[in-house]
Amino acid sequence: MYKLGLSNLIIVLTLAILTACSESPTNSTISTGDLDFTTYVALGNSLTAGVSNGALYADAQINSYPALIARRVDIPDFEQPTMADSGFSFLPTEGRIVINPLTMAIRFSHAGTEANASLNRAYNNLGIPAIRTDQMFRATTGVDADSNHFVDKILRNHGRTVLEEALTLDPTVITLWVGNNDILEAAVQGMSAASYTPPTEFAAQLDSVLSVLNTQTDAPIIAANIPDVTQVPYFTSIPSYVRNPVDSGKVYLYGMVNGAPQLLTDNDYVLFFALPDFYALQDSMNHGQMPGPESAISDTLVLDATEVAEVRAVIAAYNQSIAAALAADKIDALVDINSLFNDLRVSGYTFENGLTYTSALIGFDNTGMIQLRLATTLFSLDGLHPNSIGYAIVANAFIDAMNANFNASIPAIKLSDLQ
């Protein structure tokens, strides 16, 4: 399905989802075992909050992984910071992503509104998009967190950090997924416009987070490790070459590396927000104009092979710290999201109805024509965050860990459970 068929593809996708969601779920017996879900609190970042299509908005939040778990175990009052309409992106004036099907230009819609900011207690889902690990025990306002407006929307100027806010609920179960933003912010900008948290500092910060939780609550902590972000569509979708229309051969692009144009290779990654640039370069190639150094893609939109290796080494070190916390009984169960995301890239995920979904979001044929894979992808249009189906798989990974470690028998999330 090519770019000009996007509107038809969306119709087909909508019908497919509606059909899937019309299935009747089985009446499986639910046992939470040793887990007491009286007060379930989820801590983390955008992946916990339920960000999708580049924004936090209600239609995606309803299928955040914590919300799916809460519905599965019948928690009646699980509250999230609901963002109505198009919600909010990482800039407070913008909402969810929209892609122009003709030019493939990426833009953000207008921001939405906060729907339940007057809730007279802390939210159960305290995932704060863009938050770093140290900010969880330091930041009480957005100013304390690199002007992150989500801190103010979710903590609502209560004068507490997100950990302190969580403790006001007296949690009985905690899920924790932190560390992604400590490396992701740098990686999505080509390792040239932001710094990452050194692994030794991350280890100390993680220990501080766990110390607060372990000393001030008896709630079991189910924690996830960090996926290899270089394997999500933001990094893997755009090739480092365009196609020659004469013979479909690869014509490699130039990218800015260390301040100078460099011919890219298959081991260099062109980042997702370079899609309009790539589309323009392919169009020029189709009209006989070869890409040269003068058309080099910005350094912030290229992750070269050396930088890819650096990102992966940092993530491996972060995950060693998380594994060490498990070994030291500072967390009670580990969710291996890193392995899960690697498996999704290789073999995808098959649901109960036989449908298989993969991490591929877009692709290109031998003429350089863009192919959209919205009907089978697990990721949203930002290339970084899952769609509702992807979040269902994340929820199932947490449920598997709960079942394996707490004598629970919680059924997996099915497509029919999505709203």
N, C-alpha and C positions, 0 to 999 in steps of 0.2 A: 504494500500500500504506500503510495508516494505522497509527497507533501501536498499536492493539490487535492488529495482525497481526504484531508484531515476532517472536514465536517462530516463526511459519510462515515469515517472511522469512528468518530465520537458517537454517532447514532448507534452503530453496531455494538460498540463497547458498552453503551448505556443499556441496550437491550440484553446483552450478555450478563451484565451485573444484576439487572432486575430479575432475570431468569434464575440466576444462581441464588439470589436472596429469597426467592419464593419457595425454596426447598424447606421442608419441615425438619427442624432439628430433632435428633433422637432424644428420648427422655432418659439419658444416662444418669445413673446414680452419682451424685456429687458428694464426695467426702473430703473435707479439708484437713483431715488427719490431725497433726499436732499444731497446725496453724490456726490462730484465732483472728479472723478477719473483722472483728468488731470495729477496728479503726485501721484501715489500710492507708499508708502514706507512700507516695512515689516521689523519689528525689532524683534529679538529673538535669539534663539539658533539653535541647529541642527534640531529641529522639524520645524523651519521656513525655514532653509536653504534647507531642502529636503534630509537630510542624509537617506540612506537606505543601507542595507547589510553592515553596519559598515563603510560606506565611503560617501563622497560627490563626486558624479560623474554625468556626463551630462544626462545619460539615466534615472536617478532617478530625477535629478533636474527639468527636464522638466515637471514633475508632482508634484512638491512641491505645498503645498497648496496656497502660494501667486501666483505662476505661473498659477495655475488653475483658480483662481479668476480673474487674469489679462486677461486671454484669454476669460473668460466668459463675461467680460464687455468690451471687444474689446480694450484693451490698446496695441497699436502697438509697443511701444518701452520700454517694461518692461524688464530691464536688470538684469541678475543674474551672479554671478562669476562662469562661466562655467568651470568645471573640466573635461577634456577629458579622454577618455579611461577608465581605472579602477579608476580614480580619486584619492582621498587622504583619508586615514583613519585618526585616531587621532594621528598616528605617521607619519611623513612626508615622510618616505620611503616606506610606504605601501598603497595599494589600497583596493578595496572591498573584502568582505569575500567570501571564497570558502570552502565548506564542502566536505571532502572525503566521498563518499557514502559507502565505505567498512568499514572504521574504525571510521567514524563520527568525525575524527579529524578536527578541525577548523583552517584554516590558512588565511592569507591575501595575496592577489595578489600584484604584483609590482605596485608602484605608477604611476599615469598618468601624465598629464601635464595641465598647466593653459592655457585655450583657449582664453580668452578675457581680460587679465590683463592690456592691453594697453588702455582700454576704458577711454575716457578723461573726465569722470564724475563719480560720485558715482553710485554704483549699486542700483537698486530699492529694490532688496532682500538683506537686510543687516543682515540676520540671520547668526550668527557666531557660529559654533559648539563648544561646551564645555565652552562657555562664562558664567560667573556668573553675577549676577545683578550689583554688584558694579563695575565690569570691564567695564560695558557699559558707565560709565561716568568717568572712570579713565584710561583705557588702550588705548594707541595709537599704541603700538607695541606688538608683542607676548611676549616679555620679561616682559611687564607689566601684563601679564595674564597667569602666570604659564607656560611660554614658549609655549603658544598655537600658533602653526604655522598658524592656520586659521585666526587669527587676522591680520597677515601680508599679507596673500593672499587676504583678503577681503577689508581691509583698505588701503593696498598698500603703506604704509609709507607716507601717506599724512600729518602726524603730527596731526591728529584729532582722537577723540574718535568716536565710532560708532554713538553716538547721534549727535555729531557735523557733521559727514559725512552725516547723514540723513538730517540735516537742510540745507545743501548746495543745496539740491534738491528743497527746498521750497515745502514740501509735502502738498497735499490737502486731503489725506486720509492716516491714519496710522493704521496698525495692529500691536499688541504688544503681545508677548507671552514669558514671562521671569519667572525665578524662578526654572525651572526644574533642572538645573545643580547645584543649591545651595544645593540640597539634593541628587540628583542622583549619583554624583561622590562617595559619601560615601556609598550609598546603594548598588551600583553594586560591591563594594569591601568588602561586608559583614560588613560594619560599623567598619572595623578594620584597614584600610590603608589610610583613608582620613577623614577630618572633614566636617561637613555641616555648613551652615550659620545659626546662632541662629535666631529664629523667630523675635525677637525684632530688630535685625540688618537688617534682610530682609525687615521689614516694613519701616525702615528708608531709606534703599537703593531704594526700590520701589518708595518711596515718592520723592527721589532725581531725579530718572529717569523721573517721571511724571512732576516734577517741571520744568525741562529743556524743555520738550516738550510743556507743557501748557503755559509757558511764552514766548517761541520763535516761536510758530506756532499756527495758528488757526485751524489746521486740526483736525477733529474728531478722537478720539482714540478708536478703537475696540480692547479690550484686552481679552485674554483667561486666565482662571485659570489653576491650575496644576493637572494633573491626579494622581491617586494613582498608583505610579510606581510599587508597589508590585503586581499589578494585570496584568502586561504585561508579555509576554512569557519568558523573561529573568529570571523572578522569579517563574513562575508557571509551567514551562514545565517539569522539572526534579523532579521525586518523591524522597522522603527521604528514599526509600526502593528499594530493588531489589526483584525479584520473585524467589521463590524456584521452580526449574523445576519439582520436584516430585509432589507437590500438588498445585502449583501456589500461595502459601501463601506468605505474605509479610515478608521480612527479612530486618529489619531496619538497616540503615547504621550508621556509626560513623562519626561525624564531629568535628572539632576543635572549641571549644567554650571557650573563655577566657583562651586560652593557653593549654587546656586539652581536650582529646578525650571524647566526650559525645554521648550517643545513641540518635539519632534524633527521632523526632515524626512527625506526620502529620502536625503539626503547624510550623515546621521549614522548611525553603526553601533552597533547593540546587540550586545554581545559574547556569545559562545557560552555561557558559564557563567550567563548570565541566562535560559537556557531555562526553568527552573522558574518564574521570575518571569513570563516571557512567557506560559507555559502557564496560569498562574493568572489573569493579566489577561484572556486570551482567554476563559477560563471565566466570569469575572465579566461580561464583555461579553455572552456568550451568555445570561446571566441578567439582562440589562438594566442593568448597572452600568457607566457610562462611566468610563474611566480619567481621573484628574485629577492635579493637582500633588501631592496627598497620597500617590499611588502611584508617584511618580517613581522610575525605576530608578537605582541607585547610580552615582555618577561613575566608580567603578572598573570598571563594566560598560557604559560608554558611551564611544565614541570619536567626538567631534563632528567636523564637517566641517573645522574649522580644525586639529584634531589629526591627522586623516587626512592632510591636506596636509603637515603637519610631519613625520610618519613617513615619507612618501614622499620628501620632500626629503632627509632624513637618509640613507635607503637609497641614493638616487641619488649622494650624496656619497661614501658608503662604496664604492660600485661604481666610482666614478671613481678612487679610490685603488687598487683591485684592478686596474683596467685600466692604470693608470700603472705598476704593478709588472710587468705583462706587457710593456709597452713598454720598460721598463728591464731586461728579461731577468732579473728577480728570480724570476719564475715561468716555466715552460716551455710551458704550455698553459692556456688558459682554458675553463672549462665555463660556458656562459651559462645558468645556472639561472633567472635573472630572466626572460629571454625565454621559456624553457620553461614556467615556471609561468603566465605571462600567456597563452600559447597554450593551455595545458590548460584555463584558465577559459573561453576563447572557443570552442574547438573540440574539446577532449578529446584522447585518444590511442587510436589503433586498433592492436591487436596483430595478430600474424600470422594468427590464426583469425577475424579480422573483428570481434571484440568491441571496442566503444568504451567507454572509461571517462572520466569527467570529474571536476572538482574539487568538484562539488556533493555534499554529505553529507545534508542534509535540506532540505525545502521545505515550502510551505504552499499549500493550495488556496484557492479564493475564499471558503470558509467559515471559514478559519483553522485547518483541520485539518492536523495535522503529517503530512508524507509522508517516510518514510525511503527513502534511496536507496543502501542498503548494497550492493546487487548491482552497482552501476555506479560507485561512488565510488573515488577514488584516495586518500582520506584516512581516518584512523582516527577513533575516537570522541572524541578530544580536540579535533578540529577544527584542529589545528596540524601534526601529524606525519602523514606518509604511512602507508598500510597497505602490505602486502607488494607489492601491484601498483604502488603509487606509487613504492616504493623501486626496483622493477625499472626504471621509467622513468628515475629518477635515475641508476641504474647505467648504463643505455644512453647517457645524455648524457655520462658520463665516458668510456665506451667509444668513443663517436663522436670525442671530443677526442683520445683516444689513437691511434685509427686515422688521424685527419687530420694529426697532428703528429709521429708516430714511426714511420711506414711500417709500421704494424701492420695486421693483418686479424683482428680479434677479433669473432666473431659477437655479435649483440645477444642480450640476455636475452629468453627467451620465457616465456609463462605456465607452460609445462611444466617450466621450470627452478626454479620456486618450490617450497619445501618446507614 
